[in-house]
């Protein structure tokens, strides 16, 4: 090993590679706190020792469910089932961190030897060359790979398998990555894409280890530029996918960790606050299962590990309230037993906020609490966000009692296939449509034929009543503006009112998709739904007239490459400009009644037409409510309107008929 490489290796070992005693402490802590994660790391590592690859780690972006085994040497350019994403995932080498963890957990040199063997094999077979730039040497994967190599080597550095020759080749390999990342010509793309954050995170890590000041300054510049470019004021990364938001967040948290090791004050206070806001966006969106919403190109993944790391780095008790009680499995390997001690010392500060409005990304959450049995209502109407965004404007998801009722259908694949287009389409989301017509078709796997705007959302909460409204211009060529109003009454009654403003379409429809545990049964006046923990009834009306929905099934993919089927329904109406679906939770066996009412004007003593207003009296579990939706502005002789003898001046109003005095609560003036 050259003198220069020796100095770099010694510095790496001193700063980033835990000594044996510390490794044993980390391993013991993981065995105590995270036995399932330990088992997965060992399973992954045992398969790798046989040259079998199965991408099964929680944050593997493209997971697989079909093991790929190589009998006669590893083919690092292998493509599985025609999907190049296998190649990309394989060449990120995240699984080598599992080998380092298995080595520390067991002391078995075979795991470190496997890491060294596969590392050298890759270095021999995959030198940088131009033709590999779109396969094994994409800049995104090179950035991730560089960081993962460092994390894996940190756990194996003191193994006899890591000889001086191996250490030198490892450092030489990092230098090849520095050259690839440091000469990346797509700087504009990198500033605006999740790719850039992951690319320059890798370059930042390498630059410190190899003492490359020019690369360090380049990485620092682009990490700051990307932060200001990509993170919205509400904390969301702009690409409209919680998963890629969280991948970007994970990269910035890694940069903060590495910056602390090398005593680098990389970010100013404003930039540190942007990263913190991104962590809070993750926390505030999480479902009762503590997973990210499965919207856009996102999988059904637990986010508490990210929040644990963020809480530790920021010493933030509010973030800790959304995270694990103890430091997560991956962070223990990164921060050690001392990190867990510091984490435990952070006082948990439970959030008292039950409404989250992320106005820039167009997301709204109403929750009954933060525990696993909470109710959770999610509304999405915001920017498309680029290729990872789906046509999900006005989408609604719902959990009741910790059980998923209404869901997104996921992504499944990135291949240019009909199923990719289907899962990105509005028809695979819980949205209003004009008949069966998409408001923007896919041009290919990443591009849409049109970019309709979402109009700003409106949110109101008064006591037990909650309201959110949004609209979009997807059908503007037809002269139609689609508007959705959602009213929640005490997390027991939900009214989803859609209106198509403009020329009356030949047919309109509402689409709904359900969690796999939900069973739907036709009823005389609608649909009954039942899961493990909740029961509910659904009634749909077209301008006050009952509509019986069509019960169907739809594809659902909770993870990449994992396809299943779930219940769905479509409600259709001809020559209609408004539809309302009412979902009522059934806490008891008492009947549910949803009674359409003619909306009257109390000031001028006349009835409004069904095109002008809808009114519903809802009776369930011994409670009675009146709800009014006005389809135009309040004024002229149509101002003081209501039903059941209760009137008000709003466009959207609710009354608890069991309260005295009876008054309309205006949720939208």
C-alpha positions as CSV (number, residue, x, y, z in Angstrom):
1,X,0.0,0.0,0.0
2,X,1.4,3.4,-0.9
3,X,2.1,5.9,1.9
4,X,-0.8,8.1,0.8
5,X,-3.2,5.2,0.8
6,X,-1.9,4.0,4.2
7,X,-2.6,7.5,5.7
8,X,-6.1,7.5,4.2
9,X,-6.8,4.0,5.5
10,X,-5.5,4.7,9.0
11,X,-7.6,7.9,9.2
12,X,-10.7,6.0,8.0
13,X,-10.2,3.3,10.6
14,X,-9.6,5.8,13.4
15,X,-12.7,7.9,12.6
16,X,-15.2,5.6,11.0
17,X,-14.5,2.0,11.9
18,X,-15.5,0.9,15.4
19,X,-13.0,-1.0,17.5
20,X,-13.8,-4.6,18.3
21,X,-15.1,-3.9,21.8
22,X,-17.5,-1.2,20.5
23,X,-18.7,-3.5,17.7
24,X,-19.5,-6.1,20.3
25,X,-21.5,-3.6,22.3
26,X,-23.4,-2.6,19.2
27,X,-24.1,-6.2,18.3
28,X,-25.3,-7.0,21.9
29,X,-27.6,-4.0,21.8
30,X,-29.1,-5.1,18.5
31,X,-29.6,-8.6,19.6
32,X,-31.4,-7.3,22.7
33,X,-33.6,-4.7,21.0
34,X,-34.0,-5.8,17.4
35,X,-33.9,-9.6,17.1
36,X,-36.0,-9.6,13.9
37,X,-33.6,-7.1,12.2
38,X,-30.7,-9.3,13.3
39,X,-32.4,-12.3,11.8
40,X,-32.9,-10.5,8.5
41,X,-29.3,-9.4,8.3
42,X,-28.1,-12.9,8.9
43,X,-30.6,-14.4,6.4
44,X,-29.5,-11.9,3.8
45,X,-25.8,-12.6,4.5
46,X,-26.2,-16.4,4.4
47,X,-27.8,-16.1,1.0
48,X,-25.0,-13.8,-0.2
49,X,-22.4,-16.3,0.9
50,X,-24.0,-18.6,-1.6
51,X,-24.0,-15.9,-4.3
52,X,-27.8,-15.7,-4.0
53,X,-29.4,-12.2,-4.2
54,X,-32.8,-11.3,-2.8
55,X,-33.5,-7.6,-2.2
56,X,-35.5,-7.8,1.0
57,X,-34.2,-5.0,3.2
58,X,-36.8,-2.4,4.3
59,X,-35.4,0.5,2.3
60,X,-34.4,-1.5,-0.8
61,X,-36.0,0.8,-3.4
62,X,-36.8,-2.1,-5.8
63,X,-37.4,-5.2,-3.6
64,X,-37.5,-8.7,-5.2
65,X,-39.3,-11.8,-4.2
66,X,-37.5,-14.2,-6.6
67,X,-34.0,-15.2,-5.4
68,X,-31.3,-15.0,-8.1
69,X,-28.4,-17.5,-7.7
70,X,-25.2,-17.5,-9.6
71,X,-23.4,-20.9,-9.9
72,X,-20.5,-19.8,-12.0
73,X,-19.6,-16.3,-10.9
74,X,-21.7,-13.3,-10.3
75,X,-23.0,-11.4,-13.3
76,X,-23.2,-7.8,-12.1
77,X,-25.1,-6.7,-15.1
78,X,-27.8,-9.4,-14.7
79,X,-31.4,-8.3,-15.7
80,X,-34.3,-10.1,-14.0
81,X,-37.5,-10.6,-15.9
82,X,-36.6,-7.8,-18.3
83,X,-36.5,-5.2,-15.6
84,X,-33.2,-3.2,-15.4
85,X,-34.1,-2.1,-11.9
86,X,-32.7,-5.4,-10.7
87,X,-29.3,-4.4,-12.1
88,X,-29.5,-1.0,-10.5
89,X,-30.5,-2.4,-7.1
90,X,-27.9,-5.1,-7.3
91,X,-25.1,-2.6,-7.9
92,X,-26.0,-0.3,-5.0
93,X,-24.5,-3.0,-2.6
94,X,-26.7,-2.1,0.3
95,X,-26.7,-5.8,1.3
96,X,-22.9,-5.6,2.0
97,X,-23.8,-3.6,5.1
98,X,-25.8,-6.7,6.2
99,X,-22.6,-8.8,5.8
100,X,-20.8,-6.3,8.1
101,X,-23.6,-6.6,10.6
102,X,-23.6,-10.4,10.5
103,X,-19.9,-10.4,11.0
104,X,-20.2,-8.2,14.1
105,X,-23.2,-10.2,15.4
106,X,-21.5,-13.6,15.1
107,X,-17.8,-13.0,14.9
108,X,-17.8,-15.4,12.0
109,X,-15.0,-14.5,9.6
110,X,-17.0,-16.1,6.7
111,X,-19.2,-12.9,6.5
112,X,-16.2,-10.5,6.2
113,X,-14.6,-12.9,3.7
114,X,-17.8,-12.9,1.6
115,X,-17.8,-9.1,1.6
116,X,-14.1,-8.9,0.5
117,X,-14.7,-11.6,-2.1
118,X,-17.7,-9.9,-3.7
119,X,-16.0,-6.4,-3.4
120,X,-12.9,-7.6,-5.3
121,X,-15.1,-9.5,-7.8
122,X,-17.0,-6.3,-8.6
123,X,-13.8,-4.2,-8.8
124,X,-12.4,-6.8,-11.3
125,X,-15.5,-7.1,-13.4
126,X,-16.9,-3.6,-13.3
127,X,-14.3,-0.9,-13.9
128,X,-15.6,2.4,-15.0
129,X,-16.3,2.5,-18.8
130,X,-18.6,4.7,-20.8
131,X,-21.0,1.9,-21.9
132,X,-21.6,1.0,-18.2
133,X,-22.9,4.5,-17.5
134,X,-26.5,3.4,-17.9
135,X,-26.2,0.1,-16.2
136,X,-23.7,-0.7,-13.4
137,X,-22.3,2.8,-13.2
138,X,-25.3,5.1,-13.1
139,X,-24.5,8.2,-11.1
140,X,-27.4,7.6,-8.7
141,X,-26.2,4.0,-7.9
142,X,-22.6,5.1,-7.7
143,X,-23.4,7.7,-5.1
144,X,-25.4,5.2,-3.0
145,X,-22.8,2.5,-3.5
146,X,-19.9,4.7,-2.3
147,X,-21.7,5.4,1.0
148,X,-22.8,1.8,1.4
149,X,-19.2,0.6,0.8
150,X,-17.9,2.8,3.5
151,X,-20.6,1.7,6.0
152,X,-19.9,-2.0,5.2
153,X,-16.1,-1.6,5.4
154,X,-16.4,0.2,8.7
155,X,-17.9,-2.9,10.2
156,X,-15.3,-5.3,8.6
157,X,-12.2,-3.1,8.7
158,X,-10.5,-5.0,11.6
159,X,-11.1,-8.5,10.1
160,X,-8.1,-10.5,8.9
161,X,-9.9,-10.7,5.6
162,X,-9.2,-7.0,5.0
163,X,-5.6,-7.1,4.2
164,X,-3.5,-4.1,3.2
165,X,-4.0,-5.1,-0.4
166,X,-7.8,-5.2,0.0
167,X,-7.8,-1.9,1.8
168,X,-5.8,-0.3,-1.0
169,X,-8.2,-1.7,-3.7
170,X,-11.2,-0.5,-1.6
171,X,-9.7,3.1,-1.6
172,X,-8.8,2.8,-5.3
173,X,-12.4,1.9,-5.9
174,X,-13.7,4.9,-4.0
175,X,-11.4,7.1,-6.0
176,X,-12.9,5.8,-9.3
177,X,-16.3,6.7,-7.8
178,X,-15.1,10.2,-6.9
179,X,-14.0,10.7,-10.6
180,X,-17.3,9.4,-11.9
181,X,-19.4,11.5,-9.5
182,X,-17.1,14.6,-9.6
183,X,-17.4,14.8,-13.4
184,X,-21.1,14.2,-13.6
185,X,-22.2,16.4,-16.5
186,X,-25.9,16.5,-15.6
187,X,-25.6,19.2,-13.0
188,X,-29.0,20.8,-13.8
189,X,-30.8,17.5,-13.5
190,X,-28.9,16.7,-10.2
191,X,-29.9,19.9,-8.6
192,X,-33.6,19.1,-9.1
193,X,-33.7,15.4,-8.7
194,X,-33.4,12.9,-5.8
195,X,-30.5,11.5,-7.8
196,X,-28.4,14.5,-7.1
197,X,-28.8,14.3,-3.4
198,X,-27.7,10.7,-3.4
199,X,-24.9,11.3,-5.9
200,X,-23.4,14.1,-3.9
201,X,-23.8,12.4,-0.6
202,X,-21.6,9.7,-1.9
203,X,-19.1,12.2,-3.2
204,X,-19.1,14.0,0.1
205,X,-18.3,10.8,2.0
206,X,-15.5,9.9,-0.4
207,X,-14.0,13.4,-0.5
208,X,-13.3,13.3,3.3
209,X,-11.8,9.8,3.3
210,X,-9.6,10.4,0.3
211,X,-8.8,14.1,1.1
212,X,-10.1,15.5,-2.2
213,X,-10.8,19.2,-1.4
214,X,-12.1,20.0,-4.9
215,X,-14.6,17.2,-4.8
216,X,-15.5,18.1,-1.2
217,X,-16.4,21.7,-2.3
218,X,-18.3,20.4,-5.3
219,X,-20.3,18.0,-3.1
220,X,-20.9,20.7,-0.4
221,X,-22.1,23.2,-3.1
222,X,-24.5,20.7,-4.8
223,X,-25.9,19.4,-1.5
224,X,-26.8,22.9,-0.5
225,X,-28.2,23.8,-3.9
226,X,-30.3,20.7,-4.0
227,X,-31.6,21.4,-0.6
228,X,-32.8,24.9,-1.5
229,X,-34.1,23.7,-4.9
230,X,-36.0,20.5,-3.9
231,X,-37.4,21.0,-0.4
232,X,-40.7,22.9,-0.4
233,X,-41.6,25.3,2.3
234,X,-43.8,22.7,3.9
235,X,-40.8,20.3,4.2
236,X,-41.7,17.9,1.4
237,X,-39.3,17.0,-1.4
238,X,-40.9,18.1,-4.6
239,X,-41.3,14.8,-6.4
240,X,-44.7,14.0,-4.9
241,X,-43.5,10.6,-3.6
242,X,-43.1,10.0,0.1
243,X,-40.6,7.3,-0.6
244,X,-38.3,9.5,-2.6
245,X,-38.8,12.2,-0.1
246,X,-37.6,9.8,2.6
247,X,-34.6,8.6,0.5
248,X,-33.6,12.3,0.1
249,X,-34.1,12.8,3.9
250,X,-32.0,9.7,4.6
251,X,-29.2,11.0,2.5
252,X,-29.2,14.4,4.3
253,X,-29.2,12.6,7.6
254,X,-26.2,10.6,6.5
255,X,-24.4,13.8,5.5
256,X,-25.1,15.3,8.9
257,X,-23.6,12.2,10.5
258,X,-20.5,12.2,8.4
259,X,-20.1,16.0,8.8
260,X,-20.1,15.5,12.5
261,X,-17.4,12.9,12.3
262,X,-15.2,15.2,10.2
263,X,-16.1,18.3,12.2
264,X,-17.5,20.0,9.1
265,X,-20.1,22.8,9.6
266,X,-21.7,22.2,6.2
267,X,-25.1,23.7,6.6
268,X,-26.2,27.1,8.0
269,X,-29.2,27.4,10.3
270,X,-31.7,27.9,7.5
271,X,-30.5,24.7,5.8
272,X,-30.5,22.7,9.0
273,X,-34.1,23.8,9.5
274,X,-35.0,22.7,6.0
275,X,-33.8,19.2,6.8
276,X,-35.6,19.2,10.1
277,X,-38.8,20.3,8.3
278,X,-38.3,17.4,6.0
279,X,-38.2,15.0,9.0
280,X,-41.3,16.6,10.4
281,X,-43.1,16.1,7.1
282,X,-42.3,12.4,7.3
283,X,-43.6,12.3,10.9
284,X,-46.8,14.2,10.2
285,X,-47.8,12.1,7.2
286,X,-47.2,8.7,8.8
287,X,-50.1,6.3,9.0
288,X,-51.3,4.7,12.3
289,X,-49.0,1.8,11.3
290,X,-46.1,4.4,11.3
291,X,-45.6,3.9,7.5
292,X,-45.3,6.4,4.8
293,X,-48.4,7.0,2.7
294,X,-48.3,4.7,-0.3
295,X,-48.9,7.5,-2.9
296,X,-46.9,8.3,-6.0
297,X,-44.0,5.8,-6.5
298,X,-43.9,4.7,-2.9
299,X,-43.9,1.4,-1.0
300,X,-45.6,0.6,2.3
301,X,-42.5,1.2,4.5
302,X,-42.1,2.0,8.2
303,X,-40.5,5.4,8.7
304,X,-39.6,5.2,12.4
305,X,-36.0,4.3,11.7
306,X,-35.5,7.6,9.8
307,X,-37.3,9.5,12.5
308,X,-35.1,7.9,15.2
309,X,-32.0,9.0,13.4
310,X,-33.4,12.5,12.9
311,X,-34.4,12.8,16.5
312,X,-30.9,11.8,17.6
313,X,-29.1,14.2,15.2
314,X,-31.4,17.1,16.2
315,X,-31.9,16.0,19.8
316,X,-35.6,16.6,19.2
317,X,-38.2,15.1,21.5
318,X,-41.1,15.9,19.1
319,X,-39.5,13.9,16.3
320,X,-38.7,11.1,18.9
321,X,-42.5,10.9,19.6
322,X,-43.0,9.7,16.1
323,X,-40.0,7.3,16.2
324,X,-39.0,4.2,18.0
325,X,-38.7,4.2,21.8
326,X,-35.1,3.1,21.5
327,X,-32.6,3.9,18.8
328,X,-33.4,1.9,15.7
329,X,-31.3,-1.1,14.4
330,X,-29.4,0.8,11.6
331,X,-28.7,3.8,13.8
332,X,-27.2,1.6,16.5
333,X,-24.6,0.4,14.0
334,X,-23.9,4.0,12.9
335,X,-24.0,5.8,16.3
336,X,-23.1,3.0,18.7
337,X,-24.1,2.3,22.3
338,X,-23.3,6.0,23.2
339,X,-25.8,7.0,20.5
340,X,-28.5,4.9,22.1
341,X,-27.7,6.4,25.5
342,X,-28.0,9.9,24.1
343,X,-31.2,8.9,22.4
344,X,-32.8,7.6,25.6
345,X,-31.9,10.9,27.3
346,X,-34.0,12.9,24.8
347,X,-37.4,13.6,26.5
348,X,-40.3,12.5,24.3
349,X,-42.7,15.4,23.5
350,X,-45.9,13.9,22.1
351,X,-47.6,16.0,19.4
352,X,-50.9,17.6,20.3
353,X,-51.6,18.5,16.6
354,X,-54.2,16.3,15.0
355,X,-54.4,18.3,11.7
356,X,-51.5,18.6,9.3
357,X,-51.7,20.8,6.3
358,X,-48.7,20.7,3.9
359,X,-49.9,23.4,1.6
360,X,-47.1,23.4,-0.9
361,X,-47.3,19.7,-1.7
362,X,-51.1,19.7,-1.3
363,X,-51.4,17.2,1.4
364,X,-53.8,17.3,4.4
365,X,-54.0,14.8,7.3
366,X,-56.6,14.5,10.0
367,X,-55.9,12.0,12.8
368,X,-57.6,11.1,16.1
369,X,-54.3,10.5,17.7
370,X,-50.8,9.1,17.2
371,X,-51.2,5.5,18.4
372,X,-51.5,2.4,16.3
373,X,-55.3,2.3,16.8
374,X,-55.9,5.8,15.6
375,X,-58.2,7.1,12.8
376,X,-56.4,8.8,9.9
377,X,-57.8,10.7,7.0
378,X,-55.5,11.7,4.1
379,X,-56.3,14.1,1.3
380,X,-53.9,14.8,-1.6
381,X,-54.3,17.5,-4.2
382,X,-51.0,19.1,-5.2
383,X,-48.3,19.3,-7.9
384,X,-47.5,16.2,-10.0
385,X,-43.9,16.2,-8.9
386,X,-42.4,14.7,-12.0
387,X,-42.0,11.1,-13.1
388,X,-42.5,9.6,-9.7
389,X,-45.9,11.3,-9.3
390,X,-49.2,9.6,-10.1
391,X,-52.4,11.1,-11.4
392,X,-53.9,11.2,-7.9
393,X,-55.2,14.7,-7.5
394,X,-58.1,14.8,-5.0
395,X,-57.2,11.3,-3.7
396,X,-58.5,10.3,-0.3
397,X,-57.1,7.5,2.0
398,X,-58.8,6.5,5.3
399,X,-57.9,4.4,8.3
400,X,-60.4,3.6,11.1
401,X,-59.3,2.2,14.4
402,X,-55.8,1.5,13.1
403,X,-57.1,-0.4,10.1
404,X,-56.7,0.7,6.5
405,X,-60.1,1.2,4.8
406,X,-59.3,3.3,1.6
407,X,-55.9,2.9,0.1
408,X,-53.6,3.9,-2.8
409,X,-52.7,0.9,-5.1
410,X,-48.9,1.5,-5.1
411,X,-46.4,1.2,-8.0
412,X,-45.3,-2.4,-8.6
413,X,-42.9,-1.7,-11.5
414,X,-41.0,0.9,-13.5
415,X,-41.0,-1.1,-16.7
416,X,-42.7,0.5,-19.7
417,X,-45.8,-1.7,-19.5
418,X,-49.6,-1.4,-19.4
419,X,-49.5,-2.2,-15.6
420,X,-47.1,0.7,-15.0
421,X,-49.5,3.0,-16.8
422,X,-52.5,1.6,-15.0
423,X,-51.1,2.0,-11.5
424,X,-50.2,5.6,-12.3
425,X,-53.6,6.4,-13.7
426,X,-56.3,8.3,-11.9
427,X,-58.6,5.2,-12.2
428,X,-56.3,3.5,-9.7
429,X,-56.8,6.2,-7.1
430,X,-59.7,7.3,-4.9
431,X,-60.7,10.2,-7.1
432,X,-63.6,11.7,-9.2
433,X,-63.5,11.2,-13.0
434,X,-65.5,12.1,-16.1
435,X,-66.7,8.6,-16.9
436,X,-63.8,6.4,-17.6
437,X,-61.6,9.2,-19.0
438,X,-58.2,9.9,-17.7
439,X,-57.4,13.5,-17.1
440,X,-53.8,12.9,-18.3
441,X,-52.6,9.8,-19.9
442,X,-49.0,8.4,-19.6
443,X,-46.7,9.1,-22.6
444,X,-44.2,6.6,-21.2
445,X,-43.1,5.3,-17.8
446,X,-42.1,8.7,-16.6
447,X,-43.8,11.3,-18.8
448,X,-47.5,12.4,-19.0
449,X,-49.3,13.9,-22.0
450,X,-50.5,16.9,-20.0
451,X,-49.7,18.7,-16.8
452,X,-53.0,20.0,-15.3
453,X,-52.8,22.2,-12.2
454,X,-54.1,21.5,-8.7
455,X,-55.8,24.6,-7.3
456,X,-54.9,25.5,-3.7
457,X,-56.7,23.5,-1.0
458,X,-58.9,25.0,1.7
459,X,-59.0,23.5,5.2
460,X,-61.2,24.2,8.2
461,X,-61.8,22.6,11.6
462,X,-64.5,23.5,14.1
463,X,-64.9,21.2,17.0
464,X,-65.7,17.7,15.8
465,X,-66.3,19.0,12.3
466,X,-63.5,19.0,9.7
467,X,-63.5,20.2,6.1
468,X,-61.1,20.1,3.2
469,X,-61.7,21.2,-0.4
470,X,-59.5,21.0,-3.5
471,X,-59.9,21.2,-7.3
472,X,-57.9,20.6,-10.4
473,X,-57.9,21.6,-14.1
474,X,-57.5,18.1,-15.6
475,X,-60.6,18.3,-17.7
476,X,-60.1,22.0,-18.6
477,X,-60.2,21.2,-22.3
478,X,-63.8,20.1,-21.8
479,X,-64.5,23.3,-19.9
480,X,-64.9,21.4,-16.7
481,X,-63.3,22.1,-13.3
482,X,-63.4,19.1,-10.9
483,X,-63.9,20.0,-7.2
484,X,-63.9,17.7,-4.2
485,X,-65.2,18.6,-0.7
486,X,-64.6,16.2,2.2
487,X,-66.4,16.6,5.5
488,X,-65.6,14.6,8.6
489,X,-67.8,14.4,11.6
490,X,-65.9,13.2,14.7
491,X,-64.0,10.6,12.6
492,X,-67.2,8.5,12.4
493,X,-69.0,10.1,9.4
494,X,-67.3,11.1,6.1
495,X,-68.9,12.8,3.2
496,X,-67.0,13.0,-0.1
497,X,-68.8,15.5,-2.3
498,X,-67.6,15.9,-5.9
499,X,-68.8,18.5,-8.4
500,X,-68.0,18.9,-12.1
501,X,-68.3,22.6,-12.7
502,X,-69.0,23.6,-16.4
503,X,-70.8,21.8,-19.2
504,X,-72.5,18.7,-17.8
505,X,-70.6,15.5,-18.7
506,X,-72.3,12.5,-20.2
507,X,-71.1,10.4,-17.3
508,X,-69.2,11.1,-14.1
509,X,-67.8,8.6,-11.6
510,X,-66.1,8.1,-8.2
511,X,-63.4,5.4,-7.7
512,X,-62.5,3.8,-4.4
513,X,-60.0,1.1,-3.5
514,X,-59.8,-0.7,-0.2
515,X,-57.3,-2.3,2.1
516,X,-56.8,-6.0,1.5
517,X,-58.5,-6.9,4.9
518,X,-61.7,-5.1,3.9
519,X,-64.6,-7.2,2.6
520,X,-67.4,-5.5,0.7
521,X,-71.0,-6.7,0.7
522,X,-73.9,-5.2,-1.3
523,X,-76.7,-3.8,0.8
524,X,-80.2,-2.7,-0.3
525,X,-79.1,1.0,-0.3
526,X,-75.4,0.7,-0.7
527,X,-72.4,-1.3,0.5
528,X,-71.3,-2.7,3.8
529,X,-67.6,-2.9,4.6
530,X,-65.9,-5.0,7.3
531,X,-62.3,-5.5,8.3
532,X,-60.6,-7.1,11.3
533,X,-61.3,-4.1,13.6
534,X,-63.9,-1.9,11.8
535,X,-67.2,-1.9,10.2
536,X,-68.8,0.8,8.0
537,X,-71.5,1.5,5.5
538,X,-71.2,3.4,2.2
539,X,-74.0,5.3,0.4
540,X,-73.6,7.1,-2.8
541,X,-75.9,9.7,-4.3
542,X,-76.0,11.6,-7.6
543,X,-77.5,15.0,-6.9
544,X,-79.5,13.4,-4.1
545,X,-80.6,10.3,-5.9
546,X,-79.2,6.9,-4.7
547,X,-76.6,5.2,-6.8
548,X,-75.7,1.6,-6.4
549,X,-71.9,1.2,-7.0
550,X,-70.2,-1.6,-9.1
551,X,-68.1,-3.9,-6.9
552,X,-64.8,-4.8,-8.5
553,X,-61.3,-5.8,-7.8
554,X,-58.1,-3.9,-8.6
555,X,-54.3,-4.6,-8.5
556,X,-52.4,-3.4,-5.5
557,X,-48.6,-3.4,-4.9
558,X,-47.4,-2.6,-1.4
559,X,-43.8,-3.1,-2.6
560,X,-42.0,-3.1,-5.9
561,X,-42.4,-6.5,-7.6
562,X,-45.2,-7.6,-5.2
563,X,-48.6,-7.7,-6.8
564,X,-51.9,-8.6,-5.1
565,X,-55.6,-7.9,-5.6
566,X,-57.9,-5.9,-3.5
567,X,-61.6,-4.8,-3.4
568,X,-62.6,-1.7,-5.3
569,X,-65.8,0.0,-6.3
570,X,-67.0,2.5,-8.9
571,X,-70.1,4.7,-8.6
572,X,-71.3,6.1,-11.9
573,X,-74.0,8.6,-12.9
574,X,-75.2,9.9,-16.2
575,X,-76.0,13.5,-17.0
576,X,-75.0,14.6,-13.6
577,X,-72.8,17.3,-12.2
578,X,-72.4,16.3,-8.5
579,X,-71.9,13.0,-6.6
580,X,-71.7,12.4,-2.8
581,X,-70.4,9.3,-1.1
582,X,-71.1,9.0,2.6
583,X,-69.0,6.6,4.7
584,X,-70.4,5.9,8.2
585,X,-68.4,3.9,10.8
586,X,-70.7,1.4,12.5
587,X,-69.7,1.2,16.2
588,X,-72.9,-0.7,17.1
589,X,-75.4,-2.8,15.4
590,X,-77.9,0.0,15.0
591,X,-79.0,0.8,11.4
592,X,-77.4,3.5,9.4
593,X,-79.7,5.9,7.6
594,X,-78.6,8.5,5.0
595,X,-81.7,10.5,3.9
596,X,-81.4,13.0,1.1
597,X,-83.2,16.2,1.9
598,X,-84.4,19.1,-0.3
599,X,-82.4,22.3,0.7
600,X,-84.8,25.1,1.5
601,X,-84.2,28.9,1.7
602,X,-85.6,30.3,5.0
603,X,-85.4,34.0,3.9
604,X,-87.4,33.7,0.7
605,X,-89.3,30.6,1.4
606,X,-88.5,28.4,-1.6
607,X,-86.7,25.2,-2.3
608,X,-83.4,25.0,-4.1
609,X,-83.1,22.6,-7.0
610,X,-80.9,19.4,-6.8
611,X,-78.5,21.1,-9.2
612,X,-78.1,24.0,-6.8
613,X,-77.7,22.2,-3.5
614,X,-77.6,18.8,-1.8
615,X,-78.7,18.1,1.8
616,X,-78.3,14.9,3.8
617,X,-79.7,13.8,7.2
618,X,-77.5,11.1,8.7
619,X,-78.5,8.8,11.5
620,X,-76.0,6.4,13.0
621,X,-75.3,5.0,16.5
622,X,-77.9,7.1,18.1
623,X,-76.6,10.4,16.6
624,X,-78.2,12.7,14.0
625,X,-76.5,15.2,11.7
626,X,-77.5,17.5,8.9
627,X,-75.1,18.4,6.1
628,X,-75.6,20.9,3.3
629,X,-73.5,21.4,0.1
630,X,-74.3,24.4,-1.9
631,X,-73.1,24.3,-5.6
632,X,-72.9,28.0,-6.2
633,X,-72.1,31.1,-4.2
634,X,-74.3,32.4,-1.4
635,X,-76.5,35.3,-2.5
636,X,-79.5,36.7,-4.3
637,X,-82.5,34.7,-3.0
638,X,-80.4,31.6,-2.2
639,X,-78.5,32.7,0.9
640,X,-80.0,31.5,4.2
641,X,-80.3,27.8,3.3
642,X,-80.7,24.6,5.2
643,X,-82.5,21.3,6.0
644,X,-84.3,19.8,9.0
645,X,-85.4,23.3,10.0
646,X,-81.8,24.5,10.5
647,X,-80.3,27.3,8.3
648,X,-77.1,29.1,7.7
649,X,-75.2,31.2,5.2
650,X,-72.4,28.8,4.2
651,X,-71.6,26.8,1.1
652,X,-70.7,23.8,3.2
653,X,-72.5,23.4,6.6
654,X,-73.0,20.8,9.3
655,X,-75.4,20.6,12.2
656,X,-75.5,18.2,15.2
657,X,-79.3,17.7,15.4
658,X,-79.1,16.4,19.0
659,X,-77.6,19.6,20.3
660,X,-79.7,22.5,21.7
661,X,-79.9,25.1,20.2
662,X,-79.6,23.6,16.7
663,X,-77.3,25.7,14.6
664,X,-75.5,25.2,11.3
665,X,-71.7,25.2,11.6
666,X,-70.3,26.9,8.5
667,X,-67.2,25.1,7.3
668,X,-67.0,27.0,4.0
669,X,-68.5,30.4,3.6
